[in-house]
Amino acid sequence: MSRISIVIPVYRNEKAVTLTHAGIKEALSKVPNHDYEFVFVDDGSDDGSLAELLEIRKGDPKVKVITFTRNFGQIPAILAGFREATGDAVINVSADLQDPAELIPQMVQSWEAGNEVVICYRTNRDDGLMSSVFSRITWGIVKLSYPEMPSGGFDYVLLDRKALDAFNGIDARNRGFQGDILWFGYRTSFIPYVRKKRTIGRSQYSLPRKIKNFIDGVLDASYLPIRLCSALGIATAGFGALWSATIVWSWYFHRTPFTGWAPTMIAILMVGGMNMFMLGIMGEYVWRVYAEVRKKPNYVIRTIWK
């Protein structure tokens, strides 16, 4: 009998985790001939989430609870859950009731049909306008490196044990979770769905977290930012050469091509701004190299209840 591991990152999801557990159990009852386990990862919640998870565990012996020493973020929580999962397939699902549990039987069927990765992607979402726009921009840029990336990205995914072991084999910090999965090239199927509106609590996915995940995803996906710097440098050098040629030509014919200080200031500000932008991008890469050299763990586990 195959086992399916359900990994659920939890951060300030009090009252939602009980409903999430019940909904997924109901969905799993429609998947015959499979055992299951729950792997809840409490990402340093400061509400009643952990107490609620331990209460769930009392009533379901197939529930495993992992708790961090502090809040490390969604991606580290997923990584910890994947490493602790023992199933032949693992499904990552959110704890906020926005990912429909009803899709789990369809995901398992697709896996049984031979697909090693099953991605549920959002075709629409009942989130605010700003969240939707930011998501489209983020995944549109990442899509330049991974053409098969859904336009809204994905978190709700099933990995076969073979794909999971390959994923767990990457020892890196500041990872792009979605890009890593697509990079392997395993047989992949896609299931569209509409992300539900959050009914309990509020999202903890703040703007700084979105920006960090966006930067991690783009920089981890390819060398596109560095190549952009090179392209900007070439374009600026070409523009400067044309500007210089214009000045020399005007000097030779005793003409003044530009009057006042405005053109000079514009040139200085444009070149200075581009230099700072490119230095920032290179700094992000250098910082990531520094983080890899230090080998700090992505997370620290306080306790595991098995």
TAURNOR-V585364 format. One record per residue. RES is the residue in one letter. SS is DSSP state (~ for helix, > for strand, _ for the rest). OMEGA is omega in whole degrees, -180 to 180 (999 if undefined). D_FIRST is the distance of its C-alpha to the first C-alpha in Angstrom with 2 decimals. Layout:
RES SS OMEGA D_FIRST
RES SS OMEGA D_FIRST
//
This chain:
M _ 180 0.00
S > 178 3.81
R > 177 6.57
I > 178 9.88
S > 177 13.07
I > -180 16.14
V > -176 19.32
I > 173 22.49
P > -176 25.91
V > 172 28.35
Y _ -178 32.13
R _ 180 34.40
N _ 178 31.94
E _ -179 33.08
K _ -180 32.38
A ~ -173 30.13
V ~ 179 27.05
T ~ 179 26.60
L ~ 178 26.75
T ~ 179 24.41
H ~ -179 21.75
A ~ -179 22.31
G ~ -180 22.29
I ~ 177 19.00
K ~ 178 17.32
E ~ 179 18.86
A ~ 180 17.63
L ~ 178 13.97
S _ 179 14.47
K _ 178 15.08
V _ -175 11.75
P _ 174 9.68
N _ 177 6.03
H > 170 5.57
D > -179 6.54
Y > 170 9.88
E > 174 12.97
F > 174 16.58
V > 176 18.92
F > 178 22.45
V > 179 25.22
D > -174 28.64
D _ 177 31.15
G _ -180 34.12
S _ 178 34.60
D _ 175 37.94
D _ -178 37.25
G _ -176 35.10
S ~ -177 31.74
L ~ 179 30.65
A ~ 179 31.74
E ~ 179 29.85
L ~ 179 26.62
L ~ 176 27.07
E ~ 177 27.71
I ~ -178 24.47
R ~ 178 22.65
K ~ -178 24.40
G ~ -179 22.84
D _ -177 19.28
P _ -180 17.87
K _ 180 15.22
V > 175 18.24
K > -179 19.65
V > 177 23.27
I > 178 25.23
T > 178 28.96
F > 176 31.50
T _ 179 35.05
R _ 178 36.43
N _ 179 35.74
F _ 179 34.68
G _ -175 33.61
Q ~ -177 30.69
I ~ 175 29.80
P ~ 178 29.72
A ~ 177 27.50
I ~ 180 24.99
L ~ 180 25.29
A ~ 179 24.68
G ~ 180 21.57
F ~ -179 20.15
R ~ -179 21.03
E ~ -178 19.41
A _ -178 16.08
T _ -174 13.16
G _ 174 10.53
D _ 173 9.61
A > 180 11.99
V > 178 14.75
I > 174 17.04
N > -179 20.58
V _ -179 22.39
S _ -178 25.79
A _ -173 26.60
D _ 176 29.69
L _ -179 28.25
Q _ 176 29.52
D _ -175 26.24
P _ 180 25.02
A ~ -178 21.58
E ~ -180 21.64
L ~ -175 20.90
I ~ 177 17.34
P ~ 179 15.89
Q ~ 178 18.23
M ~ -180 17.22
V ~ 177 13.51
Q ~ 179 14.85
S ~ 177 17.15
W ~ 179 14.58
E ~ 179 12.61
A _ 175 16.17
G _ 178 16.67
N _ -177 18.33
E _ 175 17.80
V > 177 19.78
V > -175 20.14
I > 171 23.34
C > -176 24.60
Y > -175 28.35
R > 174 31.17
T > 178 33.70
N > -179 35.71
R > 179 35.82
D _ 178 37.74
D _ 178 39.03
G _ -178 42.66
L ~ -177 44.69
M ~ 179 45.01
S ~ -179 41.26
S ~ -180 40.66
V ~ 180 43.50
F ~ -180 42.44
S ~ -180 38.88
R ~ -180 40.28
I ~ -178 42.65
T ~ -175 40.09
W ~ 174 37.50
G ~ 178 40.32
I ~ 179 41.48
V ~ -179 38.04
K _ 176 37.60
L _ 178 40.51
S _ 180 38.31
Y _ -176 35.05
P _ -179 36.08
E _ 179 32.56
M _ 176 32.45
P _ -174 32.46
S _ 178 35.88
G _ -177 34.61
G _ 178 32.16
F _ 171 28.63
D _ -176 26.57
Y > -170 23.71
V > 174 21.30
L > 176 17.74
L > 171 17.31
D > -178 14.81
R ~ 179 14.31
K ~ 179 17.08
A ~ -180 19.37
L ~ 179 18.69
D ~ 178 19.68
A ~ 179 22.73
F ~ -180 23.63
N ~ -180 23.43
G _ 178 25.57
I _ 178 28.52
D _ -176 30.78
A _ 176 33.22
R _ 177 34.92
N _ -174 35.90
R _ 169 33.09
G _ -173 32.70
F ~ -176 29.06
Q ~ 180 28.97
G ~ 179 31.05
D ~ -179 28.89
I ~ -179 25.82
L ~ -176 27.93
W ~ -176 29.75
F _ 179 26.89
G _ 177 26.97
Y _ 178 23.28
R _ -171 22.60
T > 173 23.11
S > -176 23.22
F > 178 25.27
I > 180 25.07
P > 174 28.36
Y > 176 28.87
V > -179 31.74
R > -177 31.44
K _ 176 32.35
K _ -180 35.35
R _ -177 34.83
T _ -179 35.81
I _ 179 35.43
G _ 178 37.25
R _ -177 38.39
S _ 176 37.05
Q _ -178 37.41
Y _ -174 37.28
S _ 180 40.98
L ~ 177 43.16
P ~ 178 43.32
R ~ 178 39.52
K ~ -179 39.48
I ~ 180 42.18
K ~ 180 40.44
N ~ 177 37.14
F ~ -180 39.28
I ~ 179 41.12
D ~ -178 38.00
G ~ -178 36.39
V ~ -177 39.57
L ~ 179 40.52
D ~ -174 37.05
A ~ -175 36.72
S _ 176 39.82
Y _ -177 43.39
L ~ -180 44.72
P ~ 178 46.61
I ~ 179 48.41
R ~ 175 49.32
L ~ 177 50.58
C ~ 179 52.81
S ~ -180 54.16
A ~ 178 54.83
L ~ 178 56.62
G ~ 179 58.62
I ~ -180 59.75
A ~ 180 60.62
T ~ 178 62.58
A ~ 178 64.42
G ~ 178 65.33
F ~ 179 66.56
G ~ 179 68.55
A ~ 178 70.14
L ~ 179 71.23
W ~ -180 72.59
S ~ 179 74.50
A ~ 178 75.91
T ~ 180 77.12
I ~ 180 78.87
V ~ 180 80.54
W ~ -179 81.65
S ~ 178 83.13
W ~ -177 84.87
Y ~ -179 86.41
F _ 176 87.83
H _ 176 88.87
R _ 177 86.52
T _ -175 84.28
P _ -178 80.81
F _ 178 79.65
T _ 177 81.63
G _ -176 80.80
W _ -176 77.91
A ~ -179 75.22
P ~ 179 73.96
T ~ 179 73.82
M ~ 179 71.89
I ~ -180 69.42
A ~ -179 68.83
I ~ -178 68.43
L ~ 180 66.00
M ~ -178 63.87
V ~ 178 63.68
G ~ 178 63.20
G ~ 179 60.40
M ~ 178 58.59
N ~ 179 59.04
M ~ 179 57.49
F ~ -178 54.58
M ~ 176 53.90
L ~ 177 54.34
G ~ 179 51.80
I ~ 180 49.19
M ~ 177 49.92
G ~ 178 49.82
E ~ 178 46.28
Y ~ -179 45.21
V ~ 180 47.19
W ~ 179 45.71
R ~ 175 42.17
V ~ 179 43.20
Y ~ 179 44.68
A ~ 179 41.48
E ~ -179 39.48
V ~ -179 42.10
R ~ 177 41.98
K _ 173 38.20
K _ 179 37.83
P _ 178 34.22
N _ -178 32.91
Y _ 176 32.22
V _ -179 32.73
I > 175 30.23
R > -176 31.92
T > 172 29.12
I > 174 25.34
W > -178 24.03
K _ 999 20.56
//
